[in-house]
């Protein structure tokens, strides 16, 4: 069963990728959707076995390295953590595959697209089922490569190519740190298997390592390097700039990247390595600070964006910040709970936005929409459900997981926890405001599209709506059903077993009642506030923007991170490259190297050609000179 879960998506990718032209578009769509759906069904069975029977296993697929004490296998590790990820990845991927049949119906390259989706799924499954850092890194790079393929799928668009390259390069920065972390682990432990490494961590918790004469605590350095890798994959601040541009890919790609693969890999890495992070107070504080800054940064930027997909993309960035600061305060189980519920409502929002874009003939600007909730009743209903879940509306999935993060941060009882809780509450308010802004501007008010008559707006086909319906069920119920299992004090330790390490026991206390009701109250109050600002009295919003133009421009330009990187890194790198190209490569190396030698031979050839005149007396003269030189050499010797 485990082998089927892992390799059915790979088989689907091979069939569609290599034989798509032979079997045709429709069969490619059906075979990839079918095989990934079977993988999803088997993942549900595995999850149930883990839940009901405490099932654990570690199947060896093959041996990768066997040298001395180093023995690295390609394994399928099944425990609670990997079973949760299997369920999320395969279930969301199966729905995205089915959705793509309708959404990509007019694309001429459907087999290639479906092959990339299935390969993406296989890479993520390889990552989450690893029992060692080498296999983890293989899957890590696999999802990075597939994201490059999918973001740049429409390769004839310059913006898509640029976005794909940007995603690939920014992730290389994080991956470089991640690779250094793995090298350091091998240097210290002589092994990269999880079990052997985690068992030795307590032994070296005080060990220091010297780099360039500077001493570092070994565990602090390992965790920092691993977290740099997580920052790149999960688009945390400083390494986040690729994520909004990734919207250049087809909408199903955005849903898969943001809900189930790629960005969740960083959170998974930190939780999987909880036996290391628990021994590094510095690393946990770093994770907390980066997470809470990312949460408020992305939420503030989303307030002023007009691209429907970019608003939801920044929402993902913000929610990932929540997950990281949950892990930073030691609530790894709560981070995973939010990852689990987030998969449903974020996939719902992205696929719902795809339905809107499909109806508007590829228009993504919400200021050019409006007044279509009656024309798109099902899409509207699903988008509202996703929005309610995202904002943490009482008793939907996001309410249980997001509020739990804020409460656990508060109960941490230290300065980092209080700061994280405060920022978490404020970010929840911003999240609700920008989410309802999206709903009101997209579906309510006046119809603002001048290029498309409202009579041409129509609801999507069932193959698009059915995945939305299934996801809406998860967005409504997943929090309530699984809250006791994931974060309930009595069942949590039994459920997670050894897949997560808690050095400090989870608190049994509850925050004050006023704090418990604070976030839901702000979420509820934000709905009429957003209605008033973005629908009822738009002039006030425009006046507020004009009064605070510098702040608006600061947010509109995404805190000027792209401009900062352009000025400090990209332009200097281009200038250095041009200098080496023109002054070193062309003027020196090429001039005196290959170009110089080729010019010398060419000039000599031109001179030699002149001797080939066809006149016998010239040939005799050359022969005479040659014979004279030959005699001279004989006499000298």
Buried (B, 14 or more C-beta within 10 A) or exposed (E): EBEBBBBBBBBBBBBBBEBBEEBEBEBBBBBBBBBBBBBBBBBBEBBEBBBEEEBBBBBEBEEBEEEEEBBBBBBBBBBBBBBBBBBBBBBBBBBBBBBBBBBBBEBEBBBBBBBBBBBBBBBBBBBBBBBBBBBBBBBBBBBBBBBBBBBBBBEEEEEBBBBBBBBBEBBEBBBBBBBBBBEBBBEBBEBBBBBBBBEBBEEBBEEEBEEEEEEBBBBBBBBBBBBBBBBBBBBBBBBBBBBBBBBBBBBBBBBBBBBBBBBBBBBBBBBBBBBBBBBBBBBBBBBBBBBBBBBBBBBBBBBBBBBBBBBBBBBBBBBBBBBBBBBBBBBBBBBBBBBBBBBBBBBBBBBBBBBBBBBBEEBBBBEBBBBBBEBBEBBBBBBBBBBBBBBBBBEBBBBBBBBBBBBBBBBBEEEBBEBBBBBBBBBBBBBBBBBBBBBBBBBBBEBEBEEBEEEEBEBBBEBBBBBBBBBBEBBBBBBBEBBBBBBBEEEBBEBBEEBBBBEEEBBEEEBEEEBBEBBBEBBBEBBEBBBEBBBEEBEEBEEEBEEEEEEBEBBBEBBEBBEEBEEEEEEEEEEEEEEEEEEEBEEEEBEEEEEEEEEEEEEEEEEEEEEEEEEEEEEEEEEEEEEEEEEEEEEEE
